[in-house]
Amino acid sequence: MEGFSTHLPFTNSQDLCRFVGLISLLIFLLYWGSKREQTSLSLPPSPKADPFIGHIRFLPSGKEHITYKQWGDIISLNMMGQIIIVLNSAEAANEILVHRAARYSDRPHTGWGNNTAFLPYGERWRKQRRMTHEVLHKKASEDFWPIITRKSRHALCQLLSHPKNVEGKFKHMAACMILSSAYGYDVSSSDEELVKIVEAANKGLCQSALAGSVEEKDKMLHTPFDWTRVQMTTGTATPSMLTSLLLKLASQKKDQKELKEEEDRIRWTVGTMFKVQHNAQMELDALLGGGRLPELADRPHLPYIERVIKEVCRWRPVTPLAIPHRCIKDDYYKGYRIPQGAMV
């Protein structure tokens, strides 16, 4: 140690302290300068805003996608301190949400917070996704084909008798399918409370992916779930996704707290071209011969119709939610800064 100190270019300990202090200051200035350069990058362009409340007054009331596109390929909005980044081009969406998916895999907190599609990335999301896969993977979903077939044919009979209000009939059919396959509840009338709850919750969900109706969400969450639990207790429950998950849960050896958490996860886990129409009808007639209605088991033999359905769903999704993502860590795109916590 003594030999080492004799080779240092310092005459005393004060010189050494000054040297260490200068080095530390230099490192700090370099770090501060690099961070300042990054944070000095501005947010994406945005329209004029008010102090404190931001852009709330200036948001379009309709056809938002047209207005946002006029503002730019990537824009930023400030909603009372919450930064929202809107992507208006396939290039920006691809780069940020696909190529940088790991940085944007989180979800912001919403009124539908524990719904699997809205959950922030984490352990709970992984467990609920696993549960969903158990009852909805390709083989398991075949158990619900009879329900879907029965409800769809019932809807067609209603349309033949009452051809008006087609949209309402299909919304009712969707609610019936959800209640039957998820909860084992057989709907007999459109005036039933559970049907109204599902239809109201779906309407609220489609109208507002950012928040949703908390009251309708709670009814949708608890009322059908509690009904199924009562049916299982009395021994009258019919097979459904929920009964399958609850029976599996009951067979596992877990303490009360774990069972409650698991049950809570289950609770949260559970909608023209003439030539094309002509071709689809010809394929259908060739297979069925006009003697019966198609079934889900016919899908492998109807490749054209399968592609038509996929294209229609791509072109006009049943529920175009566009559920927002959340930036996990500060990011930079084309000279703009996307801050941590921003909604994308």
N, C-alpha and C positions, 0 to 999 in steps of 0.2 A: 504493500500500500504506500509506504514511504517512497519507494522508487518510482511508483506511478505518478505521485504528486509533483515530483521534481521535473517531470516532462510537460506539465501543464503551463501554458503561456500566461499565467496569472501570478502577480506578486503577492496577492493576499486574497482572503475570502470575499472581500467586498467586490473586487474585480470579477470574481467568479459569479457572484450574485447578480451583478449588472449584466454580465454576458447571458446568463440564463434568463433574466428578465427580458432582455432584448429579443432573444430567440422566441420566447413565449409570445411577446407582443407581435412579432412578425408573423408567427403562425396564426394568431388570432385575426390579424388584419387580412391575411390571405383568405381565411375561412369566411370572415365577414364580407369581404369583397365578392367572393363567389356566390354567397347566399343572396347578397343584395342584387347581384346581376340577375339571378334567377327570379327573385320576387319582384324585381322591377319590370319584368315582363307583364304586360297588361292582360286583363281578362279579354275574352273574345268580344267583338263589337256588340253594342247594346243600344236600344233607343233611349230617348230622354227619360229621366226618372225623377221622382219626388224624394226629398230628404226623408230619411227614416223608413217610409213605407215602400220605397223603391218603385217597381214597375206595376204595382197592383192596379192603378188607375188606367194604365195604357195597354193592358192585355186585350187582345181581340175577343169579342163575344161569340164569334162564329168563324168557320173556315180558317182556323188557326194556322194550318199547314201552309196556306197560300201567303198569309201575312209573314210568317216566319221565314219562308223561302225568299221573300222580297227583302228581308233584312239581311240575309247572308247564309252561307253554307254552314257556318257555326256561329251562334250568338250566345250571349249571356244575359240572364235576367236576375234581378235582385228582388226577392220577396221578403221584405222585412228582415234582411240579414241572411236569408237562405239563398245561396247562389245556385242558379239553375242553368245548366248548359244544354242548349237545344241543337241537335245535329240535323241538318237539313239536306244532306247529300249522302249518297251511298258510299262515296269515298271516305268521308269523315266517320260515318257509322262503322264501316268495315275496319278502318284503322284503329279506332278507339275501342269499340265493343267486341271485336273479333281478335285482332292481332295483339291487343293489350288487355285481353279479357281478365287476366289475373288481377289487374289493378282496378277493374271496375266490376268485380263479381259481387260486391256488397249491394244491399238494398237500403233505401232510407226507411225510417219508421213511418208507418201509416196506420190508419184506422183498422186495417185488416192485418195488423202486424204479425199474428201467428199463423196466418194462412201460408202454406208452403211456398207459393209463388211470390209472396211479399216478404218473406223472412230475410233478415240480414244473414250473410254467410257465416256459418258457425256450426257447432255441434248439434244444436236443435234442428237446424235445416237438414243436416245429413241424416239424422234419425227419421225425420218426417218423410224425407224423400225415399228412404229405404222402405218405410211402411207403404207409401203410395205404390212403389214398384211391386210389393208383395201381392197387392190385390188388382193391379192394373197392367201387369206385364202381359205379353201376347197370349200365353196359354191361359192364365187366370182370367183374362177379360172374356174369354169364350163362354164362361159360366153365365155371363149376363146377356148373351145373344138372344135367348128366348124372351127376356124382358123387353129388349129393344125392339124385337120383331113384333111382339104383341102390342106395345104402345104405338109403334109407327102405323100398324094396320088399323088400330082404333082411330088414330088421327086421320087416316085416309077416309075411313067410313064417315067421320064427322064432316070432312070437307065435301064429300059427295052429297051429304044431306044439307049442309049449310056452307055453300062455297064462298061466302063472304068472310071477311076478317081472317085471311090466310095467315097473316103474321101472328095474330093472337092465338090461333090454333097451334102453330108450331112452337110458340113460347110455352103454351100449356103442355104440349107433348114433352118438351125438354124438362120442365119441372117435374112431370110424372116420372120420367126416366131417372132423374137424379134421386128422387125419393125412393123409387122401387129398387134401384141397383145399389145405392149407398146405404139406405136405412131399412129396406124390406117393407116399405109402406106402400100399400096398394091404393091408389087414388080412385075414388068413385065419382067425385064431383069437383068442378073447378072452383066451387065456393068454399072448399075446405081450407081451414086455417093454414095448414102446412104448405099447401099449394101457393097461397097468397104470400106467405113468408119467403118461399124460394123465388117466386117471380119478382117480388120487391127487392130482395137482396141482389139478384142478378141484374136488375135494372140499375140499382145504385152502384154496383161494381162496374158496370159498363160505362156509366156516365162519369165516374170519377175514379180513375185508377190511383190518384194521388192520395185520396182520403177515404171516400166511400161513406156510406151511412152507418154510423156506429150503432144506432138503435136496431136497424134491420140486420146488421152483421151479427149482433148478439142473439137476436131471435133465431137466425139461420143456424147459428152455432149450437145453441142449447136445446131448442124445442124439439127438432127431430131426433137428436141424440138421446134426450131423456125419454122420448116415446119408445125408441128401440130398446132402451134399458128395461122399461116396464114390460114390454112384450117378452123379453128374454127371461125376466123374473117369473112371469106367469106361464112360460113354456109355449107361447103362441107365436114366437118370432119366426119369420120366414128367412131363408138364406139371403145374405146381403154382404157387402164389403164390411160394414160395421160389425155385424155379428161374428164374421170370420176373425176380425182383428181382436175383438173382445174375448172370444173363446180362446184364442191363442194366448192372449195376455193372462187369462185366468189360469192357464195350465203352467205358467212360469212361476218359479219360486223367487219372489221379490218382496222386499219389505213394503210397508204401506206407502211410504214417501215415493219410492220408485214406481209403484203401481199407479199412484195418482199422477205423477209426471208423465208416465207412459200413456195413461188414459187421456190426459190433456192433449198429448201429441196426436193421438188417434182422433180426438174430437175435431182438431184443426185440419187433419189431412183430408177428412171426409167433407153458349150457342153458337149466250142467249143468241148464243149464235144458232140460227136455224139449222145450218148444215151440221154443226156439232150435235145438236139435239136429234137430228135425223139419224146420224151415224150411231149415236148411243142407243136410240130406239131399235134400230136394226140389229145391233149386237144383242140387245135384251130379248127381242122376239126370236132370234135364231137359237138362243139357249132355252128359253121358256116355252116357246111355241104357243104363247097366248093362253096357256092352260092354268097358270098359277102366278103368284106374286114372287118377286125375287127375295132371297134370304141372304144373310151374311155369309153363309157357307158357299154361296155362288161367287164370291169375290174373286177367287183365283181364275175363274172362267170369264171374267168381264174386265179384261185389261184396259179397254178403251174407256169405259165408264170410270174405272179406278183413276185413270189419269185426268179425266174431266173433273172429278171430285177434288183431286189434289190441286189442280190449277185454279178452280173456283175458290178453294180455301186460301190459296196463296194470293189471289187477286182481291178477294173480299173476305177476310177472316171473319169467322163467326163472332169473335170477341176481340177486336183490335185494341187490346189493353195498352200496349206500349208501356209496360211497367217500368218505371224509372230505375236506373242503376245509381250507385253511390261511389264516388271516387275514394279509394282507400288511402292513397298517397299522392302528394303533389305531382302533377304531370304537366307536360309541355307539348303543344301541338301547333305546328306552323307559326311559331313565334308567340303563341298565346299561352297563358297560364291557366291550368285547370286545378283549382285548389283542393286540398283534401277536404272531404265532407260535401263537396258539390254534388248536386243531384243532376244526373245526365240522362 
